[in-house]
Amino acid sequence: MFELRFHPAVSKDLKRVSPRAKRELADSIFPAIARDPYRGTPLTGPLRDYWKYRVSIGGVSYRVGYV
């Protein structure tokens, strides 16, 4: 399992997310990425070292970007 470390701006971004989405991210999405970071999609171009994971919660689409 990989270690999750968050950029300081994440706390600001999470303030704008619904409580339901916060729970889903904390309970399911972040642990899933920590277990298998290659489950996401690699980005291309200047961001080619980064990955994204797309999820829809309550009809709203979210993208989680990570290295």
C-alpha positions in Angstrom: 0.0 0.0 0.0 1.2 3.5 -0.8 1.3 6.5 1.5 -1.2 9.3 0.8 0.1 12.8 1.2 -2.0 15.8 0.4 -1.1 19.2 -1.0 -2.2 22.1 1.3 -4.7 23.3 -1.3 -6.7 20.1 -0.9 -8.3 21.2 2.3 -9.5 24.4 0.6 -10.9 22.3 -2.3 -12.7 19.9 0.0 -14.5 22.8 1.7 -16.5 23.1 -1.6 -17.4 19.4 -1.8 -20.6 18.0 -0.4 -20.4 16.0 2.9 -21.5 12.9 1.0 -18.7 13.2 -1.5 -16.2 13.9 1.3 -17.2 10.6 3.0 -17.0 8.7 -0.3 -13.6 10.1 -1.1 -12.2 9.4 2.4 -13.8 6.0 2.8 -13.5 4.5 -0.7 -11.6 6.5 -3.3 -8.5 7.6 -1.5 -7.9 4.1 0.0 -8.4 2.5 -3.4 -5.8 4.8 -5.0 -3.4 4.0 -2.1 -3.9 0.2 -2.7 -3.5 0.5 -6.5 -2.4 3.8 -7.9 -2.3 2.4 -11.4 -6.1 2.1 -11.5 -6.4 5.7 -12.7 -5.5 7.1 -16.1 -2.1 8.5 -16.9 -2.1 12.1 -18.1 -0.2 13.2 -21.2 1.8 16.1 -22.4 3.4 18.3 -19.8 1.5 16.5 -17.0 2.7 13.0 -18.1 4.1 12.2 -14.6 0.6 12.6 -13.1 -2.4 10.4 -13.0 -6.1 11.1 -12.6 -9.0 9.1 -11.2 -12.5 10.0 -12.2 -15.5 9.3 -10.0 -19.2 10.3 -10.0 -20.8 10.9 -6.7 -24.5 11.9 -6.5 -24.5 12.9 -10.2 -21.4 15.2 -9.8 -18.2 14.2 -11.5 -14.9 14.6 -9.6 -11.3 14.1 -10.8 -8.6 13.3 -8.3 -5.1 14.1 -9.6 -2.1 12.4 -8.1 1.6 11.5 -8.7 
